[in-house]
Each structure stands twice: as structure tokens, then as C-alpha cells.
């Protein structure tokens, strides 16, 4: 049978072939046709060569990618895959063959005035390169190396050292540099069909083209619809085989360690002091990072027995601080990403098959939910978390001190459903034994409330069941995806309510009439961060003013200048975002370093009231706009208005006190229906194609903005056949 490429009305590729190898090649080919520029950027980022065409702005990432050994680790993982799982290795090679075939098509347009398909190649003066068999593994590792947020240990170390150990708890929060997601599952007792539903939305930095790819993969062995990662074969995170479906969120597990190293140069190279008191040779070589328009940068690559040196060296940090940091992360230790799970996932028929496949999973560590048409349910953690000292999880540890070695792997936690519902939103719960910092519980609590039909005054719930609890259909789930209630606003609103003498004109601390009116308005606000809400905009203005005041307070002065760590880690070290995302903790703490919080709240209220009075009435969506990442930025771009906020179920994350623009949010939404797969629904922020000239470049954006979902099409007769390959 010839491999066929079909498209639905949204341009989503539906691929059909006789065998898995032909199908993998077709997936690579269609991905290269739809996402050639994206694939080229991701290959270069994984290799640490993106500055060669993106310029100085990309140097920091390239240096990190080289020092952490992304490409070399991917090679090691592929070699191990070839040795132990040859079928999977051949399957990955087939995908890469398809990618290279598609990129060759792109290259044939490179000299044309009417091409290539992706105009970014012409803007960057670049032609598509060639993928190696391990490149998909390198892309996966590049995408997830910061997923577990190990730079947060740098922040915790700094905060504890400068402010004391209590600071660690005060600032503990899921911030904008940490990936998260919502996910929920309801069993057949809570649905209109009697079969389970799985729904959710992964939260990532919104990129253009998108970080997820809707796709269908069908052959004689399986027929799977799902959401793939461009550049990686198969469907790792969100899939539906017809009889079983699965989805994941970030488990917030801690599985990467930072070691302080003592290094010294000798006549023969560099040595590191180990926990046994002996000095051992460090692997060393140099590499050149080429930079468009500037001189190349030579960097020294060092690796101790703990792992690659990612900051500092024998001479310390750039500011002279005597520090060298080694990163120990599982794929570098084991040469295993868990790709051997991908084919078994596609072949899965029941939750037991998904469960067995995910026993092989390694990176990243996820909470998984799965359901099948026989009523089987699965709620577990998948991935590799090392057993080691508790200190390893909270701070930097000394490589030369014993007691910080890895001694094994944690078993995967599992759980059942409570009242027919399972919710995962990066909160403490199933994965608590494996992590240190988790997201605030607001998203998870709100999802459970909505699914139960509780505390909902707007009618956003499923149909009523006999027990008074909501019964759900697949289309009903859009109401959960788009919920904008901001429970975390309570901390600031409580402080506003507690202000003294606000209405007494002769009181020394009386508010101005404008500020008093704003206070009363916010205390009446429904706490929904809707794009058309002026009250939501006003709340954000007060919040931002308060965050800036706290960040400028002398009590935090020691944290205003982060140490000379590599630029890649600065999002975890900047004080203002840390305060913005920990605001509730800081406001609810019994005491905060002697800071007069009521006075700062009063000042922030006055500042916001004055600013709001001086401008035309603004809604939240006027300033809370989508700001997607592009490898080649477009300065003229103005994103659309967004509802939601960081702690809403509709999680659209900006940085309070710095900007209302949202760089992170739902990178996809999905509802998997186990009763009828064709009743499932999905959406991505932009479209199926990364080509600006394609009608499917941005055609899903209007639906995504409205919270609507596109249908999953499974009837081949309703698809348009594109071609055979």
C-alpha cells in the first residue's frame, strides 16, 4: 500500500501506511513540509548552533546547550536505543529520513524568488540542514532540559543565604519559567455516555509555530490521533487509539541536582575533588560558538563524575566568585530518555498497555491519566527520579562531601479516583514525594469544584445528575478550560478590606476619594479575569504596583542583584518575578522582615487609582495580550486580547509588576471521549501549519481565543487526500 497523506478542514495531517516504518517516514516528511523553519531552529538549538543565524541574542542558550552536552547526550541515548531497542531506533531513523526528504524539498526552493515555503529561511540567510538519527532525541532533550526547573535551586540557595532559611518557603511557587498543565479525568458515572472523558491543556511558552502538532497516525497495527511534538516521532503526551486514551501534566518532580565542584588546573588539564577526598581528571575540550555578525565565542567544556559544568569553572564565575556548578540529570547518567515507550503507546489497546509502556519512560517526569473503553482507569507518575539526600532537592550540594550520591530510583506513585474524578494541575498530590516546589492548589481546586458542579454561579457546569453532581459531555468541558476565576486574588483583597479609616476624611491615613472608590469597586469584583473586565484590569494595576513596591523594599535589597550565573538562569533569579508569583505567600505570612504591608498596599492602591483615573477606561484584555515567542521577532506584532491569569484554570501567564503581556498559556486543549473517538475535540493556539502562506497558519486562533474546540475527524471519507508518498 502506498503511504497516503490526507488533511481535514483544519489542515491537520492524517497519515495512513501499511507498516510503522513507512508511517514514521511519512510523519517526518509531513512535519518538515508543515514546520520546516521550526525544525531547523530546534535542530540548531539542540546542537547549540542557533547564534550562527539568530545572532548574539542566542549565544547564552548555545553556550548552555554545549556545556550541558545536549547533543552528545542524545547521541548516547540513541546508541543505547540501538543496542537495546533496535526496532525503536529504526523507527526513529525512518522518521529522520522523512524529515530530511521534506527539508530537501525546502532546500530546492531556497534560491527561488517565490520560495522557500518558509520565508524565515530567506530572512535568516539560511538553508535547511540535515538531521542525524539522534536529532529527535536532542530536540526532545532541548525542549525539556529546564522542565524540572533546576535553576530554582540557585534561587533557593541565594535566598536562604541572604535572608535566612524561612525565605525558601515564602518564595516557593510555580513561576513563569516552569512548565505546567491542567488535566482531569471523569469516569463513566459522571458522563452522559457512561464512558470516561479525559481533558486538559498543557501550559508552555506559546511559540509560533506552535510547540504541539495535531496529527493522526494509522497503519495495519494501530490508528492513533494525538498531539505530537514537531521533530519527535509518535505521540508521547496526548493520544487516543480508539480504545484507550492518555494525557499528562508536569509532575513537578525534582530529578536534577546541582553540585558545587572544587576544580583545579594542572599541567595535564583540570581535576575535581571527589567525595572520597581524591582529585580526579575532568573531561575537557573547547568548542567555538559561531555568532552571526560577531566574533565566535570559544568555550571550555568540562565534565566531572557528577556531570557537566554548566556555570563557572576553575577560575569561578565571570564576576570572580569561586564557584563551579555541575548538573547531574538522568539521561546523562543512564543514556536513556525512555523513547522505547513510544511505539508501545501507539500500539496500546487498554490502560494496562499504557501502564506497561510508561514503566519505560524517563524524561520528563509526568503525571499520567488514562482510560479505556472497558472502564479501565490509570492515574500514575511516569519518569525517572533518583533516590538521594533530601538536601540535593533543596539547594546546591558539595561534590567533595559524601552523602549526595544517587542510590537508586523512586517507584512510580499511583492513585485512584475520588468521587469519579482525578485532577492534575501541578499541585501537591500524587507526586508530592518526588518534588520540592509545586503549583498553588487554586487551579486544581477550581477544576474539581467545576466538575462537581460546586460554587458555580454562572451556570458553567455539566448537566445535573441524580445525585446532584454534574454529568459531563465532551463539549461541556470547554467551560472548564476557559474558567477565569482567580481565587489567589483573595490575599490582596483581604488586605484592601482590612485597611483602617479609609472613609474618615480627618484620619491621617485616609484614602483619597479616587482610591477609596477603587477599593470598594475591587471588593465588589467577581474575581474573574475576563478580557473585557475593567475590574480585572484595575486589580492587576494594584497588584503590579504592590509587587514593584515590595521588590524595591530595603528588606529585599540583597536579592536585587543576582550573581553572575549564565543568562539562561536569570528568569529564576530575578527578584521582581519571584515576588510577583509569590505575592500571596508574602501577604499571608505572619511577619515579613518588618515590612509594613498595610502601608505598601495603601500606597499601591493610591498609585493605581491615580494611574487609572488618568487614562481612558481599560479592560484586562487591552494590556493582557498574547506575546508568542518567535525565533525571528516581529516588532510590529500586537497580540490578541486574552482572558485568564496565572492561577486561573485559563492559565495565561504574564509577570505581575513587569508586564501584562502573556508569554505562556494553553499550548493546546483537548477532550478525549472514550465513548466515541470522533466526538473528541482539540485546538492549538495558531494552526496546523508553520507556513505563513498556508490557510492553516492561524485558522485555529479565533477558536482558541474564544475557548472553542475543533472536532477530531476520524472518518477517512471526510478528509481530503493530499498525495501519496
GIQUI-V700736 format. One record per pair of residues at least 24 apart in sequence whose C-alpha atoms are under 6 Angstrom apart, sorted by the first residue. I is the first residue (numbers start at 1). J is the second residue. D is the distance in whole Angstrom. If there is no record, write none. Layout:
BEGIN
I|J|D / I|J|D
END
This chain:
BEGIN
3|724|6 / 3|725|5 / 4|724|5 / 5|722|5 / 5|723|6 / 6|720|5 / 6|721|4 / 6|722|5 / 7|719|6 / 7|720|5 / 8|719|5 / 11|688|6 / 11|696|6 / 12|215|6 / 12|688|6 / 13|215|5 / 14|216|5 / 15|216|6 / 15|217|5 / 15|218|6 / 16|218|5 / 16|219|6 / 17|219|5 / 18|219|5 / 18|220|5 / 19|219|6 / 21|91|6 / 21|94|6 / 24|94|6 / 24|95|5 / 25|94|5 / 25|95|4 / 25|98|4 / 26|98|6 / 28|95|5 / 28|98|4 / 28|99|4 / 29|98|4 / 29|99|5 / 29|102|5 / 32|99|5 / 32|102|5 / 32|103|6 / 33|102|6 / 34|689|5 / 34|690|6 / 35|690|5 / 46|138|5 / 46|139|5 / 46|142|5 / 47|71|5 / 51|291|5 / 52|290|5 / 52|291|5 / 52|292|5 / 53|124|6 / 53|292|5 / 55|291|5 / 55|292|5 / 60|567|6 / 67|301|5 / 67|310|6 / 68|308|5 / 68|310|6 / 71|138|5 / 73|332|6 / 74|134|6 / 74|137|5 / 74|138|5 / 75|134|6 / 76|335|5 / 77|335|4 / 77|336|5 / 78|134|6 / 88|340|6 / 93|133|5 / 118|691|5 / 136|231|6 / 136|232|5 / 151|569|6 / 152|572|6 / 153|395|5 / 155|573|6 / 157|395|5 / 170|585|6 / 171|582|5 / 172|437|6 / 173|439|6 / 173|582|6 / 174|438|6 / 174|439|5 / 175|581|6 / 179|204|5 / 180|250|5 / 181|249|5 / 181|425|6 / 182|424|6 / 182|425|4 / 183|423|6 / 183|424|5 / 184|422|6 / 184|423|4 / 185|421|6 / 185|422|5 / 186|420|6 / 186|421|5 / 187|420|5 / 190|471|5 / 191|471|5 / 191|472|4 / 191|473|6 / 192|472|6 / 192|473|6 / 195|674|6 / 195|675|5 / 196|674|6 / 197|672|6 / 197|673|5 / 198|671|6 / 198|672|5 / 199|670|5 / 199|671|4 / 200|669|6 / 200|670|6 / 201|666|5 / 201|668|6 / 201|669|4 / 202|666|5 / 202|667|6 / 203|665|5 / 203|666|5 / 203|667|6 / 204|664|5 / 204|665|6 / 204|667|6 / 205|663|6 / 205|664|4 / 206|628|5 / 206|663|6 / 206|664|5 / 206|667|6 / 207|628|5 / 207|629|5 / 208|630|6 / 209|690|5 / 222|347|6 / 242|677|6 / 243|349|6 / 243|372|5 / 243|373|5 / 244|349|6 / 244|350|5 / 244|371|6 / 244|372|4 / 245|370|5 / 245|371|6 / 246|369|6 / 246|370|4 / 247|368|6 / 247|369|5 / 248|366|6 / 248|367|5 / 248|368|4 / 249|366|6 / 249|367|5 / 250|366|5 / 251|365|6 / 251|366|5 / 251|367|5 / 251|426|6 / 251|431|6 / 252|435|6 / 252|438|6 / 253|434|5 / 253|435|4 / 254|435|5 / 255|385|5 / 256|328|6 / 256|329|5 / 257|327|6 / 257|328|5 / 258|326|6 / 258|327|5 / 258|396|5 / 259|325|5 / 259|326|5 / 259|396|6 / 259|397|5 / 259|398|6 / 259|399|5 / 260|324|6 / 260|325|5 / 260|397|6 / 260|398|5 / 260|399|6 / 261|324|5 / 261|325|6 / 261|399|5 / 263|314|5 / 264|314|5 / 273|400|6 / 274|400|5 / 275|400|4 / 275|401|5 / 275|402|5 / 318|564|6 / 319|564|6 / 337|362|5 / 337|363|5 / 338|362|5 / 358|382|6 / 373|674|6 / 379|414|6 / 379|415|6 / 380|413|6 / 380|414|4 / 381|412|5 / 381|413|6 / 385|409|6 / 385|410|6 / 443|648|6 / 443|649|5 / 481|650|6 / 482|650|5 / 482|707|6 / 483|649|6 / 483|650|6 / 484|528|5 / 484|529|5 / 484|644|5 / 484|648|5 / 484|650|6 / 485|527|6 / 485|528|4 / 485|648|6 / 486|527|5 / 486|528|6 / 486|648|5 / 491|584|6 / 515|606|5 / 515|609|5 / 529|643|6 / 529|644|5 / 530|643|5 / 531|620|5 / 531|621|4 / 531|642|5 / 531|643|4 / 532|619|5 / 533|619|5 / 533|620|6 / 534|618|6 / 534|619|4 / 536|620|6 / 537|619|5 / 537|620|4 / 541|608|6 / 542|604|6 / 542|605|5 / 542|608|5 / 544|656|5 / 544|657|4 / 545|604|5 / 546|604|5 / 547|580|6 / 547|657|5 / 548|657|6 / 551|576|6 / 577|655|6 / 580|656|5 / 623|660|6 / 624|660|5 / 624|661|5 / 625|661|5 / 625|662|6 / 626|662|5 / 627|662|6 / 627|663|5 / 628|663|6 / 678|712|6 / 678|713|6 / 678|714|6 / 680|712|6 / 681|709|6 / 681|710|6 / 681|711|5 / 681|712|5 / 682|709|5 / 682|710|5 / 683|709|5 / 683|710|6
END
